[in-house]
């Protein structure tokens, strides 16, 4: 009996965890705006009677309460985020099959938890759980069916053509349940819509590491979105270098396309950077602003023809990050964002490591740079570029730093730089050798500057 209780407890926890995962995915979708959103939930469902809340059976009551709460939270998160859930039972059309063979020797007694009647009950409960999740959020369940191709086509059609209705409730208090009943006057139609929603709670505004909020609501929404926003075409790169211990200094470069910008006399271009660690914490960020009226006429013309570049630095501790970059053109209203993954090594503790790589070319100077990087000024023949497409026979400059923390032990360092095409053809190669004696027996940095022809 003790083993059975432990197994039931574990199953209850796993089912609640499954619902919590579904809730987290729905909340992730909450910051995606302006599109239909759906979750295809492929699962056998939960074969637990969440409505069996009879007092006196403490274990069953607590388990049902946990699963009931997690199910309600998942539905509430999906309706707040306007996400439709489509529950899909991968078992298809079932007649119990092998399950009934395995329990054929047992009496058909549901109190023992075995027998054909119990199996049918478990299937009914699991399919009902999929139906509830789907119907409450405006989707439908695919259960007891083998024709999955038709079912998936229905889901595609469901998310391709739809109506969007909006209203403002008279009572918008956070956490309040609002029921929704959509009806149509035309006969023969079936209406599928979520049955209600819970008013969202007030959330804290996104802030950068210096405690400041992003400059505009458009920037804030773009930074909060888990998907890139495509209103402004952007090229972005991030290159980590050794900084003031224990942090690294990450060079960020952003290039905007000139024809996407309005550049009116009252225009302002806002650009925000944000680095988020694996725990969802903002570890670094800043905002740049460029006022068009401060630009010289010839600079404005060049921006219109070629675009605009901005360089900045973020001090980040070692770790893995998602870097979010968002830009907003206040005159035209266009907004764009880019998301990229960044791994910042521990340059101080690693025995041997290499920085990020930055590139430039003579044509890079044609693109106006609003903020130059002082640390690389004089190192490269031009500003670091984000767009990595170069003209044929164009001279390309490369810079990287090699960090050697093993200066006390005599050794040599071989540094090889190659330029290779997408097809694997090597276009350029240079080999260099360094000696640890040049560092005087102390940790040091090797600087690698290369000019290549593509």
Secondary structure, DSSP 8 states (H G I E B T S, - for coil): -HHHHHHHHHHHHHHHHHHHHHHHHHHHHTT--SS-EEEEEES----S-TT---TT-HHHHHHHHHHHHHHHHHHHHHHHTTEEEEEE-TT-S---THHHHHTTTS---GGGT-SHHHHHHHHHHHHHHHHHHHHHTT---B-S-S-HHHHHHHHHHHTTS--------S---TT-EEE-----SSTT-------EEE--------B-TTS-B-SSHHHHHHHH-SS--BSS-EEEEEEEEE-STTEEEEEEEEEE-GGG----TT-EEEEEEEEEETTS-EEEEEEEEEEGGGS-HHHHHHHHHH-EEEEEEEEEESEEEEEEEEEEETTT--EEEEEEEEEE--TTTSSEEE---EEEEGGGGGSEESS--TTTBTTBSS---S-----TT-EEEEEEEEEE--TTS--EEEEEEEEE-TTS-EEEEEEEEEEGGGGTTS-EEEEEEEEEE-
